[in-house]
Amino acid sequence: MLRWALVFLVLGLIAGVLGFTAIAGASIAIAKFLFFLFLAIFVVFLILGLTAARRIAGR
């Protein structure tokens, strides 16, 4: 998912340089959405992993 966010970011930057502002804006918006979705999923799995490790360790 992070890879797709980077792809859309690069696509948006290239489109912005070439003057395609509508495509650039949409692409950057998609990149932002994917990045924050990735970040949210990462935090959830990090918390789940820490709590599962704590249960396995017996604390």
PQR file of N, CA, C, O and H, with PARSE charges and radii, in Angstrom:
ATOM      1  N   MET A   1       0.828  -1.184   0.000 -0.4000 1.5000
ATOM      2  CA  MET A   1       0.000   0.000   0.000 -0.0000 2.0000
ATOM      3  C   MET A   1       0.876   1.252   0.000  0.5500 1.7000
ATOM      4  O   MET A   1       0.558   2.245  -0.656 -0.5500 1.4000
ATOM      5  N   LEU A   2       1.969   1.193   0.736 -0.4000 1.5000
ATOM      6  CA  LEU A   2       2.873   2.333   0.750 -0.0000 2.0000
ATOM      7  C   LEU A   2       3.500   2.534  -0.622  0.5500 1.7000
ATOM      8  O   LEU A   2       3.741   3.669  -1.034 -0.5500 1.4000
ATOM      9  H   LEU A   2       2.227   0.387   1.269  0.4000 1.0000
ATOM     10  N   ARG A   3       3.764   1.450  -1.327 -0.4000 1.5000
ATOM     11  CA  ARG A   3       4.311   1.541  -2.677 -0.0000 2.0000
ATOM     12  C   ARG A   3       3.334   2.255  -3.614  0.5500 1.7000
ATOM     13  O   ARG A   3       3.744   3.074  -4.436 -0.5500 1.4000
ATOM     14  H   ARG A   3       3.568   0.529  -0.992  0.4000 1.0000
ATOM     15  N   TRP A   4       2.041   1.941  -3.489 -0.4000 1.5000
ATOM     16  CA  TRP A   4       1.043   2.601  -4.337 -0.0000 2.0000
ATOM     17  C   TRP A   4       0.932   4.079  -3.999  0.5500 1.7000
ATOM     18  O   TRP A   4       0.721   4.906  -4.885 -0.5500 1.4000
ATOM     19  H   TRP A   4       1.707   1.275  -2.821  0.4000 1.0000
ATOM     20  N   ALA A   5       1.073   4.412  -2.728 -0.4000 1.5000
ATOM     21  CA  ALA A   5       1.051   5.814  -2.343 -0.0000 2.0000
ATOM     22  C   ALA A   5       2.213   6.568  -2.985  0.5500 1.7000
ATOM     23  O   ALA A   5       2.046   7.692  -3.458 -0.5500 1.4000
ATOM     24  H   ALA A   5       1.245   3.740  -2.008  0.4000 1.0000
ATOM     25  N   LEU A   6       3.389   5.946  -2.998 -0.4000 1.5000
ATOM     26  CA  LEU A   6       4.542   6.575  -3.635 -0.0000 2.0000
ATOM     27  C   LEU A   6       4.366   6.684  -5.145  0.5500 1.7000
ATOM     28  O   LEU A   6       4.780   7.672  -5.751 -0.5500 1.4000
ATOM     29  H   LEU A   6       3.525   5.033  -2.613  0.4000 1.0000
ATOM     30  N   VAL A   7       3.753   5.668  -5.752 -0.4000 1.5000
ATOM     31  CA  VAL A   7       3.503   5.714  -7.201 -0.0000 2.0000
ATOM     32  C   VAL A   7       2.570   6.878  -7.532  0.5500 1.7000
ATOM     33  O   VAL A   7       2.829   7.632  -8.470 -0.5500 1.4000
ATOM     34  H   VAL A   7       3.417   4.865  -5.259  0.4000 1.0000
ATOM     35  N   PHE A   8       1.494   7.025  -6.772 -0.4000 1.5000
ATOM     36  CA  PHE A   8       0.563   8.123  -7.028 -0.0000 2.0000
ATOM     37  C   PHE A   8       1.203   9.473  -6.735  0.5500 1.7000
ATOM     38  O   PHE A   8       0.898  10.456  -7.410 -0.5500 1.4000
ATOM     39  H   PHE A   8       1.284   6.412  -6.010  0.4000 1.0000
ATOM     40  N   LEU A   9       2.082   9.538  -5.743 -0.4000 1.5000
ATOM     41  CA  LEU A   9       2.778  10.779  -5.450 -0.0000 2.0000
ATOM     42  C   LEU A   9       3.675  11.188  -6.615  0.5500 1.7000
ATOM     43  O   LEU A   9       3.654  12.342  -7.044 -0.5500 1.4000
ATOM     44  H   LEU A   9       2.329   8.739  -5.194  0.4000 1.0000
ATOM     45  N   VAL A  10       4.451  10.254  -7.118 -0.4000 1.5000
ATOM     46  CA  VAL A  10       5.338  10.549  -8.252 -0.0000 2.0000
ATOM     47  C   VAL A  10       4.521  10.910  -9.484  0.5500 1.7000
ATOM     48  O   VAL A  10       4.871  11.839 -10.211 -0.5500 1.4000
ATOM     49  H   VAL A  10       4.468   9.317  -6.770  0.4000 1.0000
ATOM     50  N   LEU A  11       3.443  10.187  -9.720 -0.4000 1.5000
ATOM     51  CA  LEU A  11       2.570  10.496 -10.855 -0.0000 2.0000
ATOM     52  C   LEU A  11       1.996  11.902 -10.729  0.5500 1.7000
ATOM     53  O   LEU A  11       1.930  12.640 -11.712 -0.5500 1.4000
ATOM     54  H   LEU A  11       3.158   9.432  -9.129  0.4000 1.0000
ATOM     55  N   GLY A  12       1.585  12.269  -9.530 -0.4000 1.5000
ATOM     56  CA  GLY A  12       1.045  13.608  -9.308 -0.0000 2.0000
ATOM     57  C   GLY A  12       2.088  14.695  -9.496  0.5500 1.7000
ATOM     58  O   GLY A  12       1.798  15.752 -10.057 -0.5500 1.4000
ATOM     59  H   GLY A  12       1.638  11.669  -8.732  0.4000 1.0000
ATOM     60  N   LEU A  13       3.294  14.439  -9.031 -0.4000 1.5000
ATOM     61  CA  LEU A  13       4.354  15.427  -9.198 -0.0000 2.0000
ATOM     62  C   LEU A  13       4.719  15.615 -10.667  0.5500 1.7000
ATOM     63  O   LEU A  13       4.924  16.741 -11.122 -0.5500 1.4000
ATOM     64  H   LEU A  13       3.530  13.581  -8.575  0.4000 1.0000
ATOM     65  N   ILE A  14       4.800  14.517 -11.403 -0.4000 1.5000
ATOM     66  CA  ILE A  14       5.115  14.609 -12.833 -0.0000 2.0000
ATOM     67  C   ILE A  14       3.982  15.314 -13.572  0.5500 1.7000
ATOM     68  O   ILE A  14       4.234  16.159 -14.432 -0.5500 1.4000
ATOM     69  H   ILE A  14       4.634  13.602 -11.034  0.4000 1.0000
ATOM     70  N   ALA A  15       2.740  14.976 -13.246 -0.4000 1.5000
ATOM     71  CA  ALA A  15       1.602  15.628 -13.901 -0.0000 2.0000
ATOM     72  C   ALA A  15       1.567  17.115 -13.565  0.5500 1.7000
ATOM     73  O   ALA A  15       1.207  17.932 -14.413 -0.5500 1.4000
ATOM     74  H   ALA A  15       2.535  14.290 -12.548  0.4000 1.0000
ATOM     75  N   GLY A  16       1.934  17.472 -12.341 -0.4000 1.5000
ATOM     76  CA  GLY A  16       1.964  18.874 -11.956 -0.0000 2.0000
ATOM     77  C   GLY A  16       3.024  19.656 -12.706  0.5500 1.7000
ATOM     78  O   GLY A  16       2.798  20.802 -13.096 -0.5500 1.4000
ATOM     79  H   GLY A  16       2.226  16.808 -11.652  0.4000 1.0000
ATOM     80  N   VAL A  17       4.179  19.044 -12.910 -0.4000 1.5000
ATOM     81  CA  VAL A  17       5.252  19.704 -13.655 -0.0000 2.0000
ATOM     82  C   VAL A  17       4.846  19.909 -15.111  0.5500 1.7000
ATOM     83  O   VAL A  17       5.180  20.926 -15.718 -0.5500 1.4000
ATOM     84  H   VAL A  17       4.363  18.114 -12.593  0.4000 1.0000
ATOM     85  N   LEU A  18       4.124  18.937 -15.667 -0.4000 1.5000
ATOM     86  CA  LEU A  18       3.714  19.028 -17.061 -0.0000 2.0000
ATOM     87  C   LEU A  18       2.467  19.897 -17.260  0.5500 1.7000
ATOM     88  O   LEU A  18       2.082  20.170 -18.397 -0.5500 1.4000
ATOM     89  H   LEU A  18       3.852  18.110 -15.173  0.4000 1.0000
ATOM     90  N   GLY A  19       1.835  20.333 -16.166 -0.4000 1.5000
ATOM     91  CA  GLY A  19       0.711  21.244 -16.283 -0.0000 2.0000
ATOM     92  C   GLY A  19      -0.664  20.608 -16.214  0.5500 1.7000
ATOM     93  O   GLY A  19      -1.667  21.294 -16.404 -0.5500 1.4000
ATOM     94  H   GLY A  19       2.148  20.112 -15.242  0.4000 1.0000
ATOM     95  N   PHE A  20      -0.733  19.331 -15.949 -0.4000 1.5000
ATOM     96  CA  PHE A  20      -2.023  18.643 -15.826 -0.0000 2.0000
ATOM     97  C   PHE A  20      -2.479  18.754 -14.373  0.5500 1.7000
ATOM     98  O   PHE A  20      -2.305  17.826 -13.583 -0.5500 1.4000
ATOM     99  H   PHE A  20       0.083  18.773 -15.795  0.4000 1.0000
ATOM    100  N   THR A  21      -3.059  19.893 -14.037 -0.4000 1.5000
ATOM    101  CA  THR A  21      -3.352  20.163 -12.634 -0.0000 2.0000
ATOM    102  C   THR A  21      -4.471  19.297 -12.069  0.5500 1.7000
ATOM    103  O   THR A  21      -4.421  18.921 -10.898 -0.5500 1.4000
ATOM    104  H   THR A  21      -3.200  20.647 -14.679  0.4000 1.0000
ATOM    105  N   ALA A  22      -5.467  18.976 -12.866 -0.4000 1.5000
ATOM    106  CA  ALA A  22      -6.572  18.141 -12.370 -0.0000 2.0000
ATOM    107  C   ALA A  22      -6.079  16.731 -12.044  0.5500 1.7000
ATOM    108  O   ALA A  22      -6.429  16.164 -11.009 -0.5500 1.4000
ATOM    109  H   ALA A  22      -5.507  19.281 -13.818  0.4000 1.0000
ATOM    110  N   ILE A  23      -5.279  16.186 -12.924 -0.4000 1.5000
ATOM    111  CA  ILE A  23      -4.729  14.844 -12.696 -0.0000 2.0000
ATOM    112  C   ILE A  23      -3.766  14.872 -11.517  0.5500 1.7000
ATOM    113  O   ILE A  23      -3.746  13.953 -10.699 -0.5500 1.4000
ATOM    114  H   ILE A  23      -4.995  16.647 -13.765  0.4000 1.0000
ATOM    115  N   ALA A  24      -2.974  15.926 -11.436 -0.4000 1.5000
ATOM    116  CA  ALA A  24      -2.015  16.041 -10.338 -0.0000 2.0000
ATOM    117  C   ALA A  24      -2.735  16.133  -8.997  0.5500 1.7000
ATOM    118  O   ALA A  24      -2.344  15.469  -8.036 -0.5500 1.4000
ATOM    119  H   ALA A  24      -2.990  16.673 -12.101  0.4000 1.0000
ATOM    120  N   GLY A  25      -3.770  16.940  -8.927 -0.4000 1.5000
ATOM    121  CA  GLY A  25      -4.511  17.082  -7.673 -0.0000 2.0000
ATOM    122  C   GLY A  25      -5.173  15.795  -7.233  0.5500 1.7000
ATOM    123  O   GLY A  25      -5.137  15.437  -6.056 -0.5500 1.4000
ATOM    124  H   GLY A  25      -4.088  17.479  -9.707  0.4000 1.0000
ATOM    125  N   ALA A  26      -5.779  15.101  -8.181 -0.4000 1.5000
ATOM    126  CA  ALA A  26      -6.427  13.824  -7.853 -0.0000 2.0000
ATOM    127  C   ALA A  26      -5.407  12.788  -7.418  0.5500 1.7000
ATOM    128  O   ALA A  26      -5.640  12.034  -6.473 -0.5500 1.4000
ATOM    129  H   ALA A  26      -5.809  15.392  -9.137  0.4000 1.0000
ATOM    130  N   SER A  27      -4.285  12.754  -8.105 -0.4000 1.5000
ATOM    131  CA  SER A  27      -3.252  11.783  -7.781 -0.0000 2.0000
ATOM    132  C   SER A  27      -2.643  12.048  -6.409  0.5500 1.7000
ATOM    133  O   SER A  27      -2.390  11.111  -5.651 -0.5500 1.4000
ATOM    134  H   SER A  27      -4.096  13.366  -8.873  0.4000 1.0000
ATOM    135  N   ILE A  28      -2.412  13.294  -6.092 -0.4000 1.5000
ATOM    136  CA  ILE A  28      -1.873  13.644  -4.773 -0.0000 2.0000
ATOM    137  C   ILE A  28      -2.889  13.322  -3.678  0.5500 1.7000
ATOM    138  O   ILE A  28      -2.509  12.870  -2.598 -0.5500 1.4000
ATOM    139  H   ILE A  28      -2.617  14.055  -6.708  0.4000 1.0000
ATOM    140  N   ALA A  29      -4.164  13.550  -3.944 -0.4000 1.5000
ATOM    141  CA  ALA A  29      -5.205  13.224  -2.957 -0.0000 2.0000
ATOM    142  C   ALA A  29      -5.256  11.718  -2.703  0.5500 1.7000
ATOM    143  O   ALA A  29      -5.397  11.283  -1.560 -0.5500 1.4000
ATOM    144  H   ALA A  29      -4.472  13.917  -4.821  0.4000 1.0000
ATOM    145  N   ILE A  30      -5.144  10.933  -3.756 -0.4000 1.5000
ATOM    146  CA  ILE A  30      -5.129   9.471  -3.597 -0.0000 2.0000
ATOM    147  C   ILE A  30      -3.890   9.044  -2.818  0.5500 1.7000
ATOM    148  O   ILE A  30      -3.970   8.165  -1.959 -0.5500 1.4000
ATOM    149  H   ILE A  30      -5.029  11.286  -4.685  0.4000 1.0000
ATOM    150  N   ALA A  31      -2.753   9.654  -3.109 -0.4000 1.5000
ATOM    151  CA  ALA A  31      -1.518   9.327  -2.397 -0.0000 2.0000
ATOM    152  C   ALA A  31      -1.635   9.645  -0.911  0.5500 1.7000
ATOM    153  O   ALA A  31      -1.197   8.858  -0.071 -0.5500 1.4000
ATOM    154  H   ALA A  31      -2.688  10.368  -3.806  0.4000 1.0000
ATOM    155  N   LYS A  32      -2.224  10.795  -0.581 -0.4000 1.5000
ATOM    156  CA  LYS A  32      -2.428  11.160   0.825 -0.0000 2.0000
ATOM    157  C   LYS A  32      -3.333  10.166   1.523  0.5500 1.7000
ATOM    158  O   LYS A  32      -3.044   9.723   2.635 -0.5500 1.4000
ATOM    159  H   LYS A  32      -2.579  11.434  -1.263  0.4000 1.0000
ATOM    160  N   PHE A  33      -4.433   9.815   0.867 -0.4000 1.5000
ATOM    161  CA  PHE A  33      -5.375   8.868   1.461 -0.0000 2.0000
ATOM    162  C   PHE A  33      -4.703   7.519   1.719  0.5500 1.7000
ATOM    163  O   PHE A  33      -4.846   6.951   2.802 -0.5500 1.4000
ATOM    164  H   PHE A  33      -4.668  10.174  -0.036  0.4000 1.0000
ATOM    165  N   LEU A  34      -3.977   7.011   0.734 -0.4000 1.5000
ATOM    166  CA  LEU A  34      -3.316   5.724   0.902 -0.0000 2.0000
ATOM    167  C   LEU A  34      -2.248   5.767   1.982  0.5500 1.7000
ATOM    168  O   LEU A  34      -2.085   4.806   2.733 -0.5500 1.4000
ATOM    169  H   LEU A  34      -3.862   7.472  -0.145  0.4000 1.0000
ATOM    170  N   PHE A  35      -1.519   6.873   2.067 -0.4000 1.5000
ATOM    171  CA  PHE A  35      -0.492   6.994   3.090 -0.0000 2.0000
ATOM    172  C   PHE A  35      -1.099   6.978   4.485  0.5500 1.7000
ATOM    173  O   PHE A  35      -0.609   6.271   5.367 -0.5500 1.4000
ATOM    174  H   PHE A  35      -1.652   7.655   1.457  0.4000 1.0000
ATOM    175  N   PHE A  36      -2.165   7.754   4.694 -0.4000 1.5000
ATOM    176  CA  PHE A  36      -2.766   7.790   6.029 -0.0000 2.0000
ATOM    177  C   PHE A  36      -3.479   6.484   6.363  0.5500 1.7000
ATOM    178  O   PHE A  36      -3.534   6.090   7.528 -0.5500 1.4000
ATOM    179  H   PHE A  36      -2.562   8.328   3.978  0.4000 1.0000
ATOM    180  N   LEU A  37      -4.021   5.815   5.359 -0.4000 1.5000
ATOM    181  CA  LEU A  37      -4.595   4.486   5.589 -0.0000 2.0000
ATOM    182  C   LEU A  37      -3.508   3.498   5.995  0.5500 1.7000
ATOM    183  O   LEU A  37      -3.693   2.708   6.920 -0.5500 1.4000
ATOM    184  H   LEU A  37      -3.976   6.135   4.413  0.4000 1.0000
ATOM    185  N   PHE A  38      -2.373   3.545   5.299 -0.4000 1.5000
ATOM    186  CA  PHE A  38      -1.234   2.705   5.660 -0.0000 2.0000
ATOM    187  C   PHE A  38      -0.779   2.995   7.078  0.5500 1.7000
ATOM    188  O   PHE A  38      -0.508   2.073   7.847 -0.5500 1.4000
ATOM    189  H   PHE A  38      -2.223   4.186   4.547  0.4000 1.0000
ATOM    190  N   LEU A  39      -0.694   4.269   7.429 -0.4000 1.5000
ATOM    191  CA  LEU A  39      -0.250   4.657   8.760 -0.0000 2.0000
ATOM    192  C   LEU A  39      -1.210   4.151   9.840  0.5500 1.7000
ATOM    193  O   LEU A  39      -0.769   3.674  10.886 -0.5500 1.4000
ATOM    194  H   LEU A  39      -0.915   5.018   6.805  0.4000 1.0000
ATOM    195  N   ALA A  40      -2.506   4.252   9.594 -0.4000 1.5000
ATOM    196  CA  ALA A  40      -3.495   3.784  10.567 -0.0000 2.0000
ATOM    197  C   ALA A  40      -3.417   2.270  10.738  0.5500 1.7000
ATOM    198  O   ALA A  40      -3.446   1.771  11.864 -0.5500 1.4000
ATOM    199  H   ALA A  40      -2.864   4.640   8.745  0.4000 1.0000
ATOM    200  N   ILE A  41      -3.318   1.543   9.642 -0.4000 1.5000
ATOM    201  CA  ILE A  41      -3.215   0.083   9.719 -0.0000 2.0000
ATOM    202  C   ILE A  41      -1.921  -0.330  10.416  0.5500 1.7000
ATOM    203  O   ILE A  41      -1.907  -1.289  11.188 -0.5500 1.4000
ATOM    204  H   ILE A  41      -3.295   1.948   8.728  0.4000 1.0000
ATOM    205  N   PHE A  42      -0.835   0.394  10.142 -0.4000 1.5000
ATOM    206  CA  PHE A  42       0.439   0.102  10.789 -0.0000 2.0000
ATOM    207  C   PHE A  42       0.341   0.273  12.300  0.5500 1.7000
ATOM    208  O   PHE A  42       0.843  -0.566  13.048 -0.5500 1.4000
ATOM    209  H   PHE A  42      -0.846   1.173   9.515  0.4000 1.0000
ATOM    210  N   VAL A  43      -0.288   1.334  12.755 -0.4000 1.5000
ATOM    211  CA  VAL A  43      -0.416   1.585  14.194 -0.0000 2.0000
ATOM    212  C   VAL A  43      -1.284   0.522  14.843  0.5500 1.7000
ATOM    213  O   VAL A  43      -0.971   0.054  15.938 -0.5500 1.4000
ATOM    214  H   VAL A  43      -0.696   2.016  12.148  0.4000 1.0000
ATOM    215  N   VAL A  44      -2.370   0.135  14.186 -0.4000 1.5000
ATOM    216  CA  VAL A  44      -3.248  -0.907  14.743 -0.0000 2.0000
ATOM    217  C   VAL A  44      -2.488  -2.220  14.885  0.5500 1.7000
ATOM    218  O   VAL A  44      -2.554  -2.864  15.932 -0.5500 1.4000
ATOM    219  H   VAL A  44      -2.624   0.515  13.297  0.4000 1.0000
ATOM    220  N   PHE A  45      -1.774  -2.619  13.851 -0.4000 1.5000
ATOM    221  CA  PHE A  45      -1.031  -3.871  13.919 -0.0000 2.0000
ATOM    222  C   PHE A  45       0.131  -3.792  14.907  0.5500 1.7000
ATOM    223  O   PHE A  45       0.486  -4.798  15.520 -0.5500 1.4000
ATOM    224  H   PHE A  45      -1.720  -2.096  13.000  0.4000 1.0000
ATOM    225  N   LEU A  46       0.724  -2.616  15.068 -0.4000 1.5000
ATOM    226  CA  LEU A  46       1.789  -2.452  16.048 -0.0000 2.0000
ATOM    227  C   LEU A  46       1.248  -2.650  17.456  0.5500 1.7000
ATOM    228  O   LEU A  46       1.867  -3.334  18.271 -0.5500 1.4000
ATOM    229  H   LEU A  46       0.435  -1.798  14.570  0.4000 1.0000
ATOM    230  N   ILE A  47       0.100  -2.058  17.745 -0.4000 1.5000
ATOM    231  CA  ILE A  47      -0.510  -2.225  19.066 -0.0000 2.0000
ATOM    232  C   ILE A  47      -0.925  -3.672  19.287  0.5500 1.7000
ATOM    233  O   ILE A  47      -0.705  -4.220  20.367 -0.5500 1.4000
ATOM    234  H   ILE A  47      -0.403  -1.502  17.083  0.4000 1.0000
ATOM    235  N   LEU A  48      -1.523  -4.295  18.279 -0.4000 1.5000
ATOM    236  CA  LEU A  48      -1.917  -5.698  18.413 -0.0000 2.0000
ATOM    237  C   LEU A  48      -0.703  -6.599  18.624  0.5500 1.7000
ATOM    238  O   LEU A  48      -0.751  -7.541  19.416 -0.5500 1.4000
ATOM    239  H   LEU A  48      -1.702  -3.849  17.401  0.4000 1.0000
ATOM    240  N   GLY A  49       0.368  -6.311  17.923 -0.4000 1.5000
ATOM    241  CA  GLY A  49       1.583  -7.108  18.082 -0.0000 2.0000
ATOM    242  C   GLY A  49       2.190  -6.962  19.459  0.5500 1.7000
ATOM    243  O   GLY A  49       2.666  -7.939  20.037 -0.5500 1.4000
ATOM    244  H   GLY A  49       0.406  -5.546  17.279  0.4000 1.0000
ATOM    245  N   LEU A  50       2.179  -5.757  19.988 -0.4000 1.5000
ATOM    246  CA  LEU A  50       2.731  -5.550  21.323 -0.0000 2.0000
ATOM    247  C   LEU A  50       1.891  -6.225  22.392  0.5500 1.7000
ATOM    248  O   LEU A  50       2.432  -6.800  23.336 -0.5500 1.4000
ATOM    249  H   LEU A  50       1.793  -4.963  19.518  0.4000 1.0000
ATOM    250  N   THR A  51       0.566  -6.159  22.251 -0.4000 1.5000
ATOM    251  CA  THR A  51      -0.285  -6.808  23.251 -0.0000 2.0000
ATOM    252  C   THR A  51      -0.195  -8.327  23.150  0.5500 1.7000
ATOM    253  O   THR A  51      -0.251  -9.015  24.169 -0.5500 1.4000
ATOM    254  H   THR A  51       0.126  -5.691  21.484  0.4000 1.0000
ATOM    255  N   ALA A  52      -0.058  -8.854  21.952 -0.4000 1.5000
ATOM    256  CA  ALA A  52       0.077 -10.310  21.804 -0.0000 2.0000
ATOM    257  C   ALA A  52       1.415 -10.778  22.345  0.5500 1.7000
ATOM    258  O   ALA A  52       1.494 -11.850  22.945 -0.5500 1.4000
ATOM    259  H   ALA A  52      -0.012  -8.295  21.124  0.4000 1.0000
ATOM    260  N   ALA A  53       2.457 -10.003  22.148 -0.4000 1.5000
ATOM    261  CA  ALA A  53       3.772 -10.381  22.689 -0.0000 2.0000
ATOM    262  C   ALA A  53       3.754 -10.349  24.207  0.5500 1.7000
ATOM    263  O   ALA A  53       4.398 -11.174  24.855 -0.5500 1.4000
ATOM    264  H   ALA A  53       2.392  -9.132  21.660  0.4000 1.0000
ATOM    265  N   ARG A  54       3.027  -9.409  24.772 -0.4000 1.5000
ATOM    266  CA  ARG A  54       2.932  -9.318  26.223 -0.0000 2.0000
ATOM    267  C   ARG A  54       2.175 -10.530  26.796  0.5500 1.7000
ATOM    268  O   ARG A  54       2.531 -11.049  27.854 -0.5500 1.4000
ATOM    269  H   ARG A  54       2.504  -8.739  24.246  0.4000 1.0000
ATOM    270  N   ARG A  55       1.127 -10.970  26.080 -0.4000 1.5000
ATOM    271  CA  ARG A  55       0.372 -12.144  26.539 -0.0000 2.0000
ATOM    272  C   ARG A  55       1.205 -13.414  26.429  0.5500 1.7000
ATOM    273  O   ARG A  55       1.138 -14.274  27.307 -0.5500 1.4000
ATOM    274  H   ARG A  55       0.838 -10.549  25.220  0.4000 1.0000
ATOM    275  N   ILE A  56       1.986 -13.542  25.364 -0.4000 1.5000
ATOM    276  CA  ILE A  56       2.813 -14.741  25.180 -0.0000 2.0000
ATOM    277  C   ILE A  56       3.902 -14.784  26.242  0.5500 1.7000
ATOM    278  O   ILE A  56       4.228 -15.854  26.755 -0.5500 1.4000
ATOM    279  H   ILE A  56       2.041 -12.843  24.651  0.4000 1.0000
ATOM    280  N   ALA A  57       4.465 -13.632  26.573 -0.4000 1.5000
ATOM    281  CA  ALA A  57       5.521 -13.581  27.575 -0.0000 2.0000
ATOM    282  C   ALA A  57       4.974 -13.836  28.975  0.5500 1.7000
ATOM    283  O   ALA A  57       5.743 -14.148  29.884 -0.5500 1.4000
ATOM    284  H   ALA A  57       4.201 -12.762  26.156  0.4000 1.0000
ATOM    285  N   GLY A  58       3.668 -13.709  29.166 -0.4000 1.5000
ATOM    286  CA  GLY A  58       3.049 -14.020  30.437 -0.0000 2.0000
ATOM    287  C   GLY A  58       3.031 -12.877  31.426  0.5500 1.7000
ATOM    288  O   GLY A  58       2.962 -13.106  32.634 -0.5500 1.4000
ATOM    289  H   GLY A  58       3.044 -13.456  28.427  0.4000 1.0000
ATOM    290  N   ARG A  59       3.092 -11.670  30.947 -0.4000 1.5000
ATOM    291  CA  ARG A  59       3.078 -10.506  31.863 -0.0000 2.0000
ATOM    292  C   ARG A  59       1.673 -10.093  32.178  0.5500 1.7000
ATOM    293  O   ARG A  59       1.463  -9.139  32.927 -0.5500 1.4000
ATOM    294  H   ARG A  59       3.148 -11.484  29.966  0.4000 1.0000
TER
END
